[in-house]
Amino acid sequence: MNEEQNIVCKNCQLPLTGIYCSECGEKRITAEDKSIISIFADFLNAFTNLDNKFLRSIGALCFKPGVLSLAYSEGPRSKYTKPLSLFLIANVLLFFSEVSGVFDTPLFHQLNTFNYSEYAESLVCEKINLRGVSLEEYTQEYQKVSGNYAKTLIILVIPIFAFFTMLLNWRKDKYFVDHFVFSMHTFTYLILFVMLFVMYLIALIAGLFKLPYLMRFLKDPYALPLILFFLLIYLYFSIKKNYPSKKKYKVVLKSILLAFSLLLSVQFYRGVLFFVTFYFT
């Protein structure tokens, strides 16, 4: 009996009254925990929990817009994968995919479409003249490097989008981190559902039925209307759940304005992508 009373938690040093510490939750190590079977049991349990959380999160993200963001803001959080973890998983999958959507703007459009295009063109002309290479040769090098940075710099758009979300949904009971998580879930949805599911489905249909013109919708700027279509649907239901309003037209208006703010965010992102890629090529 005295021996049981002298056992303390190895983590917080408080007396243990059972298998788990009532203060920090640390489990008391027993002889059973040092068996080979327990190692495999822990592994199986961790894998199963991760798998269930991840699948539940993907299902909610794609088919119940706004549920994940609301759960993070008000609870329960433990049922779902954490927002940053989910976004990073999506980003890794995107990195190893062939799809880039609006996030990898070709050099041709960088030099001819945007407000900074004239300045960008002068920089490129100066560089290829110094190197003694053609524009075609430099374009190949640029696109190779740009494709890698395009998928890693996406995170720059999230705080900008979160700022617009905060402005359109100003509430005292919401912190900036709530808007940031809302934005992170929005971009995770765009990556996983639109860019990695819908766009691959389009590519599959184009290949099966020999419709090569559909492939243009997989790259910037033609991918933008497709992305905006699914984004508006997601934003409507997500805003309705996280920033409820009795008047539906307000939800619709906010969805349109937020979609427009995404265009502004992506415009900024394109500029950053060009200058970063230009610097490293």
N, C-alpha and C positions, 0 to 999 in steps of 0.2 A: 504493500500500500504506500509506504514512504517512498519507494522507488518510483512509483507512478507520479507522485506529487512533485518529485524533483526534476521531472522531464520538462524541458523548456523548448520553445520554438527556436529552431536554428536561424530563423530569419529576423524575428523581432525580439527574441529573448524573453518573451512572456510565458508563463506556465501553460502547458498543454493539458486540456481536459478531455481530449478526444483524439481522433485521427487527424482532424484538421484544426488549425489554429483559428480561434474565434476572432482574432484581430486582423490578421493579414491573409488567411486562407492557405498558408503553407501546410503541406501534407507531412505528417510524421512518417519517417522512413522506417519500414518494417522489413523483416526477413523476406517476405513475399515480394517486396519491391526490388530485390536484388537477384531475382531469378531471370533466366533467359526469356521465359514466357511473358513476364511483365514488360520487357523491352518491346517485344513485338505487339503486345496489347496497347502500349502507349502510342506506338507508331500508327497502328490501325485506328485508334481513337482520334488522334490528331488529324490523320488524313480524312477520315469520315466527317469530322466536324468542319474542316476546311472546305471539303467538297460540298457539303450541305449548305454552308454559308454562301459559298461562291455561286452555286446554282440558284439558290433562293434570291441572291442579290441580282443576278443576271435576269431572272424572270421578272422581278419587280421593276428593274430598270427599263426593260424593253416593253413590258406589257401593263405596267401599273405606274405610269410617269408620276414622279413626285413623292412616291411612297418612301424611297430611300432617304431623300432630303428631309422629309418630315420626321422620319424615325431618328435621324441624327440630331435634329433640332429639339424634338420633344420626347424621344424614346419610343420603343425600346431599341437600343443600339446593338445589343449582343447578338441579335438574330442575323445581322448582315455583315458582309465584309466592309472594312473601314474604307471611307471614300478615297483616300490617297492610295491605299493598296489596290483598290479596284481600278483606279485610273492608271497606275503604273503597270498593272497586268495588261490592260488594254493597250497601253503605249508600247509595251514589249511585243505584243502580237502584231501591232501595226508596223513596228520597225522591221519585222521579218516578213511582212507581206509585200505584195507588188502594188498595192493600192495606196494612193496618196491624197485623192480627192482635191480639195482646194488648198491643201497645205504644201504642195510642191509646185510652185508657179514656174512654168518654163521660162528660160532666159528671154525668148522672143517677146513674151508678154511683159516681162520686167522692163524691157527696153522700149516698149511701145504703148503701154496701156495706162500707166499710173502717173501721178503728179510728179514723182521723182524720176520718171523714165528718161527725160532729157539729160539729167545729171548722171544717171546710171549709164547711159549710152556713152557719154564722154569719158567716163572712167574705164569702161570696157575697151573703147577704141584706143585709149592711151596704153592700156596694159597689153593688148595684142600687138600694137606697133612696137612696143619695147621688146616683146618676146619674139617677134617675127613669125607669128602664127596666124592662121586664118580665123575668122569668126566661127566657122563650123568646127574647127579643132578645139577652140576654147569652149564652145557651147557644150561639146561632149564632156569635157573635163568639169565644167560648171554643173551640169545636170547630175553627174555622178556624185559630186560632193553635196549639192543641194538636196538630193534625195535623202541623204543621211541626216542632215541638219533639220530638214523639214519636219521629221517625225519626232525630233527631240525638243524642238523649240515651241511646240504646241502649248506647253504649259505657260508660256508668256501671255497667251491670250486670256487665260482664265481670270487673273485678277482684274483685267480691264473689263471683261464681261461681268464680273461680280460687282464692280463699281456701278455699271449701268443698272444692274439688277437692284442694287441698294437704292439708287435714285428713284427708280420707278415703283419701288415697294417699301417706302420709308415707314418703318414701324418701330416703336420704342421697345417692343418685346423681341426684336430681331437684332442680332449682332452681325458685324461684318463677316464673321466666320460662317454664319448661317447662309449668307448670300454666296460666299466663296464655295461652300460645299454644294449648294444648289448649282452653281456654275460648273463645278468639277463633275458632278453627275451628268449635267447636260452634255459636256464634251465627251465623257465616257460613253454615253448613249450614242453620240455621233460616230465615235470610233468603232464601237462594237457592233451596233445594229446597222447603221447606215453604210459605213465604209467597209466593214469586214463581212457583213452579211448581205445587205442589199446590193452593193456594188459587185461582190463576187457572184451573186445570183444573176446580175445583168451580164457579167462576163461569161457565165455558163450558158445563158440563153443565147448570147451572141455567137458562141462557139457551136452550139448544138444546131441552131437554125441558120447558121452562116449569115449573120446580120452584123457585119463589121462596123457599120455606122454607130451602133450602140456603144462601142468601145470608147467613143469620144466623151461619154458621160462619166468616165472613170478618172478624168484628169481635169485640172484647172484650165480654163474657166468654165467649161461645160458642166462640170460636176456641181457647180454652185446652185442652180435651180433645184436639182434633185435633193441636195442637202437642206436647202431652205424649206422645201415641201415637208419633209419629215420633221425638221426642227420646229416648224409652226405647230404641227400636231402635238409633238412632245411638250412644247412650251405651254400650250393651251391647258392641257390636263395637269401639268406640273404646277403652273401658277395657280390654277383653280384649287389645288390641294394645299399648297404652301402659303399662298397669299390670297385667301378666299375673299370673294366679293359677291354681294347679292345681285349685282348688275352684270350680266354676261358680257355686255359690250365692253366693259372695262377690262375683263379678262382677255377678250379678243384684241383690244387695242394694245394692252401690255405685251401680248404675244408678238404682235406685229412690230412694236417698237423695240422689243428685245432682239427680235430677228434682225432688224435693221442695225442695232448696236453690234451684233455679231459681224455684220459686214464691215463696220468701222474698225472693229477689233482685228479682223482678218487683214484689213488693209494695212494696219500698223505692223502686223506680223509679217506680211509680205515684204515690207520695207526692211525690217530687221533681218529677215532671211536673206535678202539680196546682199546686204552689206556684210553680213557674217560670211556668206559663201564667197563673195568677192574677195574678202580678206584672206581666206584660206585656199584660194586657187591662184 
